[in-house]
Amino acid sequence: MKLAKLFWSISSVLINVVIGIYIYLMSNAPENRQERYQYLNENWGIYGAQWKAEFLLMTLIAIGALYFALRTHKASWTIVSVGQLILLMTYPVMLGGYRNTPLDIAEMANEIATVVFVFGNIIFFSGMFVLYLEDVYLKQWLKIFAYSVAGFMTLVFIVIFTGFITWGQALVVAPLANVMYLINAYYGLKIKLET
């Protein structure tokens, strides 16, 4: 149990660090798509390592969620786990689809990765919403804040998935996802499972 809690909590904190690094790296990338893919390939050592680190952390989060789902038999943890497993499919597409591929293949890989990422987040945040709605470990104010953020992020990703807004337009609320991961890290330390 301690290992699952550790995987869930530490990875939920570190994923914010890795995402912060990615945002910084992408701030140096050109705006033009073709030039951007060329830039990614020229700096593949950095970008490939960053995505591999993110892949590892998201896998550790999934392991923690799966353990909690198996131990608690709660639907919320099962939903979170399925969302995480869907999100994991994003990384092989990016790692295999961007490196030394023609522009049309890179574009296709990007579209696939985005659809998988958005759909996985719908499921993940839905599970977090249900989990925090039923929570008994957090203080009332934090519980309300947690399920409000999870519910709002679920709606944002549904709106993206249905095509009303783009992922780029939704980036203004992306910091809320980072806040959610920090709450998740804290929650992982608070959760008690029967041994």
C-alpha positions, 0 to 999 in steps of 0.5 A: 500500500505504501508503494502505491501511495508513494507512486501516486503522490510523488508522481502527481507532484513531479508531473507538474515539474515535467509539464513546466519543463515542457512548457518552457521548452515549447516556448522556444519552438517556432510557431510554424508547424513544419519548422516546429517539427524540424525543431523537435527533431533537431532537439530530440534528445531533450524532447524525447527524454522529457516525454519519456519522463512524463510517460514514466510518471503517468505510468506510476500514477496509473499503478497507484490508481489501479492498486486503489481500485483493486483495494477499495472496489470503488467505481471512482478509482476504476474510472480514474485508472481507465482514464490513466491507461487511455492517457498512456497511449498518448506517449508511444504515438508522440515518441514514435510519430514525431521523430524523423517523419514526414510532415503529414505523418507528424501531423497525423500523430499529433492529431491522434495524440491530441484526441487520445489525450483529451478523451483520456482526460475526460475519463480521468477527471470524471473519476476524480470528480466522483472520487472527491464527491464521495471523499471522507478524508479531506476537509470540507472546503478542500473536498468542495474545491477538489470536486469543483476543479475536477468537474470543471476540467471534465466539462472543459475536456468534453467541450474540446472533444466535441469540437466547440473549442480547440486544445490551444484555446483551452490552455488558459485553464490548464493550470487548474489541471496542475492544481488538481495533480497537487490535490491528488498528491495530498490526497494520496497521503491522506487515503487510508486503506484496510490492510 
